[in-house]
Amino acid sequence: MVAEPSRHGSLLAVLVERRATGVTPDEGPAQAVRPPTDLVVPEPHQLRAQLTALGATPIGPVELSALPGLLDDARPRPVVLLDSRTVASDHSLRMLVRDDRDDTTILPDTVDGGTPIGARLSSRVTARLTSLPAGVTIGDLVASIGRHPELTQRTLTPGLLVAAVPVDAAASVAITAAIAASQAAGGEGAIRLRQSTKRLDNPVAAHLIGPWSRYLGRWLVTRRVSPDAVTVASLLLALLASLIVCLGTRTGYVLGSIGILASFALDCTDGQMARYGVTYSSIGSWLDGFGDRVKEQMFLAGLAIGGVRAALPDGSGRHVAALWWLAAAAGAVTLVRHLVGFGYVAALGLPSAPPVPDGELSAGRRLRFDLRKIAMLPFGERTLLVCVLAVASGPRLAFWGLIVLGGASTLGMVAGRIRRTFAAPTIAAPKSGPTRVAAASVSLLADVGPLGSSVRRVLHRLAFRSVPGALLLGLLPVVAALAVAVAPVLGDDDPSVTPAAILLPVAAVWWIVLGAPLAVRPRGWVAWLIPAVTATVEAAVVLSATFVVRSEVSGPLLLGAATFVLLACVALHRYDREYALGLTGSDGVASRPGGFSTVLALGHDARLLVVAVLASVGLLVSADIPAAGVWVVAGLVALSVIAASVDEIRTAVRVRRARG
């Protein structure tokens, strides 16, 4: 075994001596359980050698109740606990020692039904361990830690891992056979390669990318290339693809589509590299997720520019400029779709990823799984859809395809989550709402600014018994006002501007008074839908207001570009808030809404009011004001995204230090 450098310094590994259970006080102190002489158990130095090779410092075996006294020398380093008689493959121990994404990482017994036989504890956890009763086990300790909602836990999926504690001759034979079988299948390298690919990934990633990208990932790991470097390379390749489609030619669309799909392949590869080398990091997770959203917005912008360049010589400025509004609407639909999922997870306290069924799926179940995933239009499937439609007929069809299919996917997700909310009363009863911490997460995703919070404080007595009814009361007049304002523009290039100039600000104020305050303190079973509703209202007001003004301004292309940039920056701002929750954990939610970046972003309520007022001024006073104003608001939100991104990196570093 070759010693591997550890990113965690000298990690303390405590070998725990298992004690007999069921001992009464009259029976005296428990005695250590010794394995029978016929068991095939490795020499004590073997487990120590495995841990030392991974950069850990093994001590013991000791009783678990003596752990608090040992932690004084270990802090602030994390601690790994292992049953002293554990028989484990190198890769299972590697995953336990290096998986620092959560406060607690649990190693299950792959033979004895998943009983915890090992755990990695961050310094946040060890700081709480001041005393432990005699006879406590690793499973007891893990269960007690799980009762604290601010501490995150992750259980390593058994899969091909081999880790167990022999308790009898049959178990010893099974463990030995499992280790031999894994070695016969190609050893640790084959296990790591197989586990580098998610077993139930999205169809495009699982069937088109995964079968070959994992070999690329292994090759890059052996060349000491970091996953973060591959993520940055994926971003740069997406930027190049976006610049290529700006050409507005069929060749440009083909080459740009190849480039963005290659970028997606690298995006799959960086995760496989992290799983293969067990080199997870909070910064890498944030960069990977947030980078996907940046790439998507860049490619939509590139397609819009290419479509404008291709159509401008033969089409009118207003008709060509509509491409910008289509691109902005496509990005807004994608954002709302994400917020439906994000809000549901945040409000109900569910895991961020759905549970993975045990065992391999049959062909029929796998097909149904793939079809459901395709219907939800995840990132890879959306990218492939946009590329195919852009190459076939140009950007306009690509935008319409994303709007229509993305909208249908969003409605299906909403219907499914409403059904799950009522069908699972043990998770979220219809009359219950999110907990205090979950409500703070939902409010953060809803992006309510100082204006909405102030209105909530002033009108705190204006309370509705029915949250869905309050949402409808806030939404329906807004929809009606926007329809009346936009309808003349769709049928006449020179409509009467007075109704639109009055209705747009009225719609914005109505929502701020009746709708936005609901997002300050979300309650009720429908609370998870509030972030998606606020994003929908903001996008509808911004798109409608700027679309109405486009018939009056002399430069509709400039106004259309400003609209797209504003909604793209808003989308990135909201995505950043979601990924921030993954960095800070639930205990950091309360501190997240404040700060310089939030003030710059204004909040969705102030943004839609400002845009509505700008549109009215443009219709009644000067047609050149709206474009300049929208660019200013977009610039403020962009600065907010940059400031927040810097803050996320600092937070990731701080959380990583706290977790060891």
C-alpha positions in Angstrom: 0.0 0.0 0.0 1.4 3.4 -1.0 0.9 6.2 1.5 -1.3 9.0 0.2 -0.9 12.6 1.2 -3.8 13.8 3.2 -5.5 17.2 2.7 -6.6 17.1 6.3 -3.3 17.1 8.2 -2.7 14.5 10.9 -6.3 13.3 11.3 -6.9 11.4 14.6 -8.3 7.9 14.2 -9.6 6.4 17.4 -10.0 2.6 17.4 -13.0 1.8 19.6 -13.1 -1.3 21.8 -16.6 -2.8 21.5 -18.2 -3.6 24.9 -20.7 -6.2 25.8 -24.3 -5.0 25.8 -27.2 -5.8 28.2 -25.0 -5.7 31.4 -26.9 -4.6 34.5 -25.2 -2.6 37.3 -25.1 -5.6 39.6 -23.1 -7.6 37.1 -20.2 -5.2 37.3 -18.3 -3.5 34.5 -18.8 -4.7 31.0 -16.0 -6.9 29.5 -14.5 -6.4 26.1 -15.9 -8.7 23.5 -13.1 -10.9 22.1 -13.5 -12.6 18.7 -13.6 -16.4 18.7 -10.3 -18.0 17.8 -11.7 -19.5 14.5 -12.3 -16.1 13.0 -10.2 -14.8 10.1 -9.4 -11.4 11.5 -6.5 -9.3 10.3 -3.6 -8.5 12.6 -4.1 -5.3 14.6 -1.4 -3.5 12.7 -3.3 -4.0 9.4 -6.1 -1.5 10.2 -3.5 0.9 11.6 -1.4 0.6 8.5 -4.4 1.4 6.3 -5.2 4.5 8.3 -1.6 5.7 8.5 -1.4 5.4 4.7 -4.4 7.7 4.4 -2.7 10.4 6.6 -4.5 9.5 9.9 -2.9 8.9 13.3 -4.5 5.8 14.8 -4.7 5.4 18.6 -6.3 2.8 20.8 -8.2 0.6 21.1 -10.0 2.4 23.9 -13.5 2.6 25.2 -15.7 5.1 23.5 -16.6 6.6 26.8 -12.9 7.8 27.1 -13.2 9.8 23.9 -13.9 13.2 25.4 -10.6 13.0 27.3 -8.7 12.3 24.1 -10.3 15.1 22.1 -8.3 17.8 24.0 -5.2 17.0 22.0 -7.2 16.5 18.7 -9.0 19.8 18.5 -9.6 21.5 16.1 -8.9 18.5 13.9 -11.7 16.1 12.9 -11.7 12.6 14.5 -12.4 9.2 12.9 -14.0 6.5 15.1 -13.7 2.9 14.0 -14.5 -0.4 15.7 -11.1 -1.8 16.5 -12.0 -5.2 14.8 -13.1 -3.6 11.6 -12.1 -5.4 8.3 -12.4 -2.9 5.5 -11.1 -2.3 2.0 -8.8 0.6 1.4 -11.4 2.5 -0.6 -14.0 2.3 2.2 -11.6 3.8 4.7 -10.5 6.4 2.1 -14.1 7.5 1.7 -14.6 7.7 5.5 -11.4 9.7 6.2 -11.7 12.1 3.3 -15.4 12.7 2.9 -15.6 16.1 4.7 -18.8 17.4 3.1 -20.8 17.0 6.2 -20.3 17.2 10.0 -20.7 13.5 10.3 -19.8 10.8 7.8 -21.0 7.3 8.7 -19.4 4.0 7.6 -22.0 1.2 7.7 -21.4 -2.5 8.2 -22.0 -4.0 4.7 -22.7 -7.4 6.2 -24.7 -6.6 9.3 -27.5 -4.5 7.8 -25.8 -1.2 7.8 -25.0 -0.9 11.5 -22.6 2.1 12.0 -19.1 0.7 12.6 -17.2 4.0 11.8 -17.8 7.7 11.8 -15.9 10.8 10.9 -16.7 13.7 13.3 -16.0 17.3 12.5 -14.7 19.7 15.1 -18.2 21.2 15.4 -19.3 17.7 16.6 -16.4 17.0 18.8 -16.8 20.3 20.6 -20.1 19.0 21.9 -18.7 15.8 23.3 -17.9 16.7 26.9 -18.8 13.3 28.4 -20.1 9.9 27.2 -21.7 7.2 29.3 -20.0 3.8 29.8 -21.0 1.2 27.3 -22.0 3.6 24.6 -21.5 2.4 21.0 -20.7 4.2 17.7 -24.3 3.7 16.7 -25.5 5.3 19.9 -23.2 8.3 19.3 -24.3 8.7 15.7 -28.0 8.6 16.7 -27.5 11.3 19.3 -25.7 13.5 16.8 -28.6 13.1 14.3 -31.0 14.7 16.8 -29.3 18.1 16.2 -30.8 19.6 13.0 -27.9 22.1 12.6 -25.5 19.2 12.2 -25.4 17.5 8.8 -24.9 13.8 8.3 -24.0 11.6 5.4 -24.0 7.8 5.3 -21.7 6.2 2.8 -23.6 4.1 0.3 -22.4 0.5 0.8 -22.5 -0.5 -2.9 -19.1 -2.2 -3.6 -17.6 -1.0 -0.3 -16.3 -3.7 1.9 -16.4 -2.9 5.6 -17.6 -5.1 8.5 -16.9 -6.4 12.0 -16.8 -10.2 12.2 -19.0 -11.5 14.9 -19.0 -15.2 14.0 -17.3 -17.7 11.6 -20.0 -17.2 8.9 -19.5 -13.4 8.9 -15.8 -13.9 8.8 -16.1 -16.1 5.7 -18.5 -13.6 4.0 -16.2 -10.7 4.6 -13.1 -12.5 3.4 -15.1 -13.6 0.2 -16.3 -10.1 -0.4 -12.7 -8.7 -0.3 -11.5 -11.5 -2.5 -14.3 -10.9 -5.0 -13.6 -7.2 -5.2 -9.9 -7.9 -5.9 -10.9 -10.5 -8.5 -13.0 -7.8 -10.2 -10.0 -5.6 -10.7 -9.1 -4.5 -7.2 -9.6 -1.1 -5.6 -9.1 0.7 -8.9 -12.1 -1.1 -10.5 -14.2 -0.4 -7.4 -13.3 3.3 -7.4 -13.9 3.6 -11.2 -17.3 2.0 -10.9 -18.3 4.2 -8.0 -17.1 7.3 -9.7 -20.3 7.3 -11.8 -23.6 7.8 -10.1 -25.7 4.7 -10.3 -28.9 6.5 -11.1 -27.8 9.7 -12.9 -29.8 11.6 -15.4 -30.2 9.8 -18.8 -27.8 12.0 -20.8 -25.1 11.8 -18.2 -25.7 8.1 -17.5 -25.9 6.8 -21.0 -24.1 9.2 -23.3 -21.4 10.7 -21.1 -20.7 8.5 -18.1 -19.6 5.3 -19.9 -16.5 7.0 -21.2 -16.0 10.2 -19.1 -15.1 8.1 -16.0 -12.0 6.8 -17.8 -11.1 10.4 -18.7 -11.6 11.3 -15.1 -9.3 8.5 -13.9 -6.6 9.5 -16.4 -6.8 13.1 -15.1 -6.6 12.0 -11.5 -3.5 10.0 -12.2 -2.0 13.2 -13.7 -2.8 15.1 -10.5 -5.3 17.3 -12.1 -7.8 18.7 -9.6 -11.6 18.5 -10.1 -11.8 22.3 -9.6 -9.4 22.8 -12.5 -11.7 20.7 -14.8 -14.7 22.8 -13.6 -12.9 26.0 -14.6 -12.0 24.4 -17.9 -15.7 23.5 -18.4 -16.6 27.1 -17.8 -14.0 28.4 -20.3 -15.2 25.9 -22.9 -18.8 27.1 -22.4 -17.7 30.7 -22.8 -15.9 29.8 -26.1 -19.1 27.9 -27.3 -21.2 30.9 -26.5 -18.9 33.2 -28.5 -19.0 30.8 -31.5 -22.9 30.8 -31.6 -22.7 34.6 -31.7 -21.7 34.3 -35.3 -25.3 33.5 -36.2 -24.5 31.0 -38.9 -25.5 27.3 -39.2 -21.8 26.4 -38.8 -21.6 28.5 -35.7 -24.6 26.8 -34.2 -23.2 23.4 -34.9 -19.7 24.1 -33.5 -21.1 26.0 -30.6 -23.5 23.1 -29.7 -20.5 20.7 -29.9 -18.6 23.0 -27.6 -21.4 23.3 -25.0 -22.0 19.6 -25.0 -18.2 19.0 -24.5 -18.4 21.5 -21.6 -21.2 19.4 -20.1 -19.1 16.3 -20.5 -16.3 18.0 -18.5 -18.9 19.0 -16.0 -19.7 15.3 -15.5 -16.1 14.4 -15.4 -15.2 16.8 -12.5 -17.7 15.0 -10.2 -16.4 11.6 -11.3 -12.9 12.8 -10.4 -14.0 13.9 -7.0 -15.7 10.6 -6.3 -12.8 8.6 -7.8 -10.1 10.3 -5.7 -12.5 11.2 -2.8 -11.4 14.8 -3.1 -14.6 16.6 -2.1 -14.6 20.3 -1.2 -17.3 22.8 -0.4 -15.8 25.3 -2.8 -15.8 22.7 -5.6 -19.4 21.8 -4.9 -20.4 25.5 -5.0 -18.3 26.2 -8.2 -19.8 23.1 -9.9 -23.4 24.0 -9.2 -23.2 27.7 -9.7 -21.0 27.3 -12.8 -23.7 25.2 -14.5 -26.1 28.1 -14.2 -23.6 30.6 -15.5 -22.9 28.4 -18.5 -26.6 28.1 -19.3 -27.1 31.9 -19.2 -24.0 32.5 -21.3 -25.2 30.1 -24.0 -28.7 31.6 -24.1 -27.1 35.1 -24.5 -24.9 33.8 -27.3 -27.9 32.3 -29.2 -29.8 35.6 -28.8 -26.8 37.5 -30.2 -26.4 35.0 -33.1 -30.1 35.2 -33.9 -30.1 39.0 -33.9 -27.1 39.1 -36.2 -28.6 36.6 -38.6 -32.0 38.3 -38.8 -31.2 42.0 -38.6 -30.4 42.7 -42.2 -33.8 41.4 -43.4 -36.1 42.1 -40.4 -37.3 45.1 -38.5 -35.6 46.1 -35.3 -38.6 45.5 -33.1 -39.2 42.0 -34.6 -35.6 41.0 -34.2 -35.3 42.4 -30.7 -38.1 40.0 -29.6 -35.4 37.4 -29.6 -34.0 39.0 -26.4 -37.4 38.7 -24.7 -37.7 35.1 -25.7 -34.2 34.3 -24.4 -35.0 36.1 -21.1 -38.3 34.2 -20.8 -36.5 30.9 -21.4 -34.1 31.6 -18.6 -36.9 32.7 -16.3 -38.8 29.4 -16.9 -35.7 27.5 -16.0 -35.2 29.5 -12.8 -38.8 28.9 -11.8 -38.4 25.2 -12.4 -35.4 25.1 -10.2 -37.1 27.1 -7.4 -40.0 24.7 -7.3 -37.5 22.0 -6.3 -35.3 24.2 -4.1 -38.3 25.5 -2.2 -39.8 22.1 -1.7 -36.5 20.8 -0.2 -36.0 23.9 1.9 -39.5 24.1 3.4 -40.1 20.4 4.1 -36.5 19.6 5.3 -36.1 16.8 2.8 -32.7 15.6 1.5 -31.4 17.5 -1.5 -31.3 14.3 -3.5 -34.0 11.7 -3.7 -33.3 8.4 -2.1 -31.6 5.9 -4.4 -33.4 2.5 -4.6 -31.3 -0.5 -3.4 -30.0 -2.9 -6.0 -30.0 -2.7 -9.7 -33.1 -1.6 -11.6 -34.7 -3.9 -14.1 -34.9 -2.7 -17.7 -38.5 -1.7 -17.3 -37.9 0.3 -14.1 -34.8 1.9 -15.5 -36.8 3.0 -18.6 -39.5 4.5 -16.4 -36.9 6.2 -14.3 -35.2 7.7 -17.4 -38.6 8.9 -18.9 -39.4 10.7 -15.6 -36.0 12.3 -15.5 -36.3 13.5 -19.1 -39.8 14.9 -18.4 -38.2 17.0 -15.6 -35.7 18.5 -18.1 -32.5 18.5 -16.0 -29.4 20.4 -17.1 -28.0 17.8 -19.6 -31.4 17.2 -21.2 -32.1 20.9 -21.5 -28.7 21.5 -23.0 -29.2 18.8 -25.6 -32.7 20.1 -26.4 -31.5 23.6 -27.0 -28.6 22.4 -29.2 -30.8 20.2 -31.4 -33.4 22.9 -31.9 -30.8 25.6 -32.5 -29.0 23.5 -35.2 -32.3 22.4 -36.8 -34.1 25.8 -37.0 -32.2 28.5 -35.2 -32.4 30.3 -31.8 -36.0 31.3 -32.0 -37.2 27.6 -32.0 -34.7 26.8 -29.3 -36.1 29.5 -27.0 -39.7 28.5 -27.7 -38.9 24.8 -27.1 -37.3 25.6 -23.8 -40.3 27.9 -22.8 -43.0 25.4 -23.7 -41.4 22.2 -22.5 -39.8 23.8 -19.5 -43.2 25.3 -18.6 -44.8 21.9 -18.9 -42.1 20.4 -16.8 -42.5 23.0 -14.1 -46.3 22.5 -13.9 -45.8 18.8 -13.7 -43.3 19.3 -10.8 -45.7 21.5 -9.0 -48.6 19.0 -9.3 -46.4 16.2 -8.2 -45.1 18.0 -5.1 -48.6 19.1 -4.1 -49.7 15.4 -4.4 -46.7 14.3 -2.3 -47.3 17.0 0.3 -50.8 15.6 0.9 -49.9 12.0 0.5 -47.1 12.0 3.1 -48.6 13.5 6.3 -45.7 12.2 8.3 -43.3 14.4 6.4 -45.5 17.5 5.9 -49.1 17.6 7.0 -51.3 19.8 4.8 -52.1 22.1 7.7 -48.5 22.3 8.9 -45.8 24.7 7.7 -42.1 24.9 7.7 -40.1 25.0 10.9 -38.4 28.2 12.0 -35.1 27.3 10.3 -36.9 26.0 7.2 -39.0 29.2 7.0 -35.8 31.2 7.1 -34.5 29.2 4.2 -37.7 29.7 2.1 -37.7 33.4 2.9 -34.1 33.6 1.7 -35.0 31.8 -1.6 -38.0 34.1 -2.1 -35.6 37.1 -2.2 -37.7 39.6 -0.3 -35.8 42.9 0.0 -35.9 45.8 2.5 -39.0 47.2 0.8 -41.1 44.1 1.2 -39.9 43.6 4.8 -40.8 47.2 5.6 -44.3 46.7 4.2 -44.7 43.5 6.2 -43.8 45.4 9.4 -46.2 48.2 8.6 -49.1 45.9 7.6 -48.4 43.2 10.2 -52.1 43.2 11.2 -53.1 42.4 7.7 -53.1 38.6 8.1 -54.8 36.0 6.0 -56.0 32.7 7.4 -55.5 31.0 4.1 -52.1 31.3 2.6 -53.2 29.9 -0.9 -56.1 32.4 -0.8 -53.7 35.2 -0.1 -51.4 34.2 -2.9 -54.4 34.1 -5.4 -55.6 37.5 -4.1 -52.1 38.9 -4.8 -51.6 37.1 -8.1 -54.9 37.4 -10.0 -55.0 41.2 -10.2 -51.4 41.3 -11.3 -52.0 38.8 -14.1 -55.1 40.8 -15.2 -53.2 44.1 -15.2 -50.3 42.7 -17.1 -52.7 41.2 -19.7 -54.5 44.4 -20.2 -51.2 46.3 -20.5 -49.6 44.0 -23.0 -52.6 43.0 -25.2 -52.6 46.3 -27.2 -48.9 45.9 -28.0 -49.4 42.5 -29.4 -52.0 43.7 -31.9 -50.9 47.2 -32.7 -47.4 48.8 -33.1 -48.7 52.1 -31.9 -51.1 51.5 -29.0 -52.5 53.9 -26.5 -49.9 54.1 -23.8 -52.0 55.5 -21.0 -53.5 52.1 -19.7 -50.1 50.4 -19.7 -48.5 53.4 -18.0 -51.0 53.2 -15.2 -51.5 49.5 -14.8 -47.9 48.4 -14.6 -47.0 50.4 -11.4 -50.4 49.5 -10.0 -49.7 45.8 -10.5 -46.3 46.1 -8.9 -47.6 47.9 -5.8 -50.5 45.5 -5.5 -48.1 42.5 -5.3 -45.8 44.3 -2.9 -48.7 45.0 -0.5 -50.6 41.7 -0.7 -48.1 39.1 -2.1 -44.6 39.9 -1.1 -45.2 40.0 2.7 -46.2 36.4 2.6 -42.6 35.5 1.7 -41.1 37.3 4.7 -42.4 34.7 7.1 -43.6 31.8 5.0 -46.3 29.6 6.6 -48.7 26.9 5.6 -48.4 23.8 3.5 -47.9 25.8 0.3 -44.9 27.8 1.7 -42.5 25.8 -0.5 -44.1 27.3 -3.6 -43.5 30.9 -2.5 -40.0 31.3 -4.0 -41.2 30.1 -7.4 -44.2 32.4 -7.2 -42.0 35.5 -6.4 -39.7 34.6 -9.3 -42.7 34.2 -11.7 -44.2 37.6 -10.7 -40.9 39.4 -11.1 -40.2 37.9 -14.5 -43.7 38.6 -15.7 -43.6 42.2 -14.6 -40.1 42.9 -16.0 -40.9 41.2 -19.3 -44.2 42.9 -19.7 -43.0 46.3 -18.8 -40.0 46.3 -21.1 -42.0 44.7 -23.9 -44.6 47.4 -23.8 -42.0 50.1 -24.0 -40.1 48.5 -26.9 -42.6 50.0 -29.4 -41.7 53.5 -28.2 -38.0 53.4 -27.9 -35.6 54.1 -30.7 -33.3 51.3 -29.8 -35.4 48.2 -29.0 -32.3 45.9 -29.3 -30.6 47.8 -26.4 -33.7 47.5 -24.3 -34.1 43.8 -25.1 -30.5 43.1 -24.2 -30.9 45.0 -20.9 -34.0 43.0 -20.1 -32.1 39.7 -20.7 -29.1 40.8 -18.7 -31.3 41.9 -15.8 -33.2 38.6 -15.6 -30.0 36.6 -16.1 -28.3 38.4 -13.2 -31.5 38.0 -11.1 -31.4 34.2 -11.9 -27.7 34.0 -10.8 -28.5 35.9 -7.7 -31.2 33.5 -6.7 -29.2 30.5 -7.6 -26.4 31.8 -5.5 -28.8 32.0 -2.5 -29.7 28.4 -3.0 -26.1 27.2 -3.2 -25.2 29.4 -0.2 -27.6 27.2 1.9 -25.5 24.2 0.9 -22.4 25.9 2.1 -23.6 27.4 5.4 -25.9 24.6 6.5 -29.2 25.3 8.2 -27.5 27.0 11.2 -26.2 29.7 8.9 -29.4 30.7 7.3 -30.3 33.3 9.8 -27.2 35.3 9.0 -27.4 35.1 5.3 -30.2 37.6 4.3 -28.3 40.6 5.5 -25.1 42.1 4.1 -23.9 44.3 1.3 -24.8 41.9 -1.5 -28.5 41.8 -0.4 -28.7 45.6 -0.3 -27.3 45.8 -3.8 -29.7 43.2 -5.2 -32.7 45.3 -3.8 -35.0 42.3 -3.5 -37.5 41.1 -6.1 -40.2 43.5 -4.8 -38.1 46.7 -5.3 -36.7 45.5 -8.7 -40.1 44.9 -10.2 -41.5 48.2 -8.9 -38.5 50.1 -10.3 -38.9 48.5 -13.7 -42.6 49.1 -13.8 -42.0 52.8 -12.9 -39.3 53.1 -15.5 -41.7 51.7 -18.1 -44.4 54.3 -17.1 -41.9 57.1 -17.4 -40.8 55.8 -20.7 -44.3 55.7 -22.0 -45.3 59.1 -20.7 -42.1 61.2 -20.6 -39.0 59.9 -22.4 -38.6 56.6 -24.3 -34.8 56.6 -23.7 -35.1 56.4 -19.9 -36.2 52.7 -19.4 -33.2 51.1 -21.2 -30.7 53.2 -19.1 -32.6 52.4 -15.9 -32.8 48.7 -16.6 -29.1 48.6 -17.3 -28.4 50.3 -13.9 -30.6 47.8 -12.0 -28.9 44.9 -13.9 -25.5 46.4 -12.9 -26.5 46.5 -9.2 -27.7 42.9 -9.3 -24.5 41.8 -11.1 -22.4 43.5 -8.4 -24.5 41.7 -5.8 -23.7 38.4 -7.5 -20.0 39.1 -7.5 -20.0 40.2 -3.9 -22.0 37.2 -2.8 -19.7 34.9 -4.8 -16.7 36.2 -2.9 -18.6 35.7 0.3 -19.5 32.1 -0.6 -15.8 31.3 -1.1 -15.0 32.7 2.3 -17.9 30.8 3.8 -16.7 27.6 2.2 -13.3 28.0 3.6 -14.7 28.8 7.0 -17.0 25.8 7.0 -14.2 23.5 5.8 -12.0 24.7 8.7 -14.9 24.2 11.1 -15.4 20.6 9.8 -11.7 19.9 9.9 
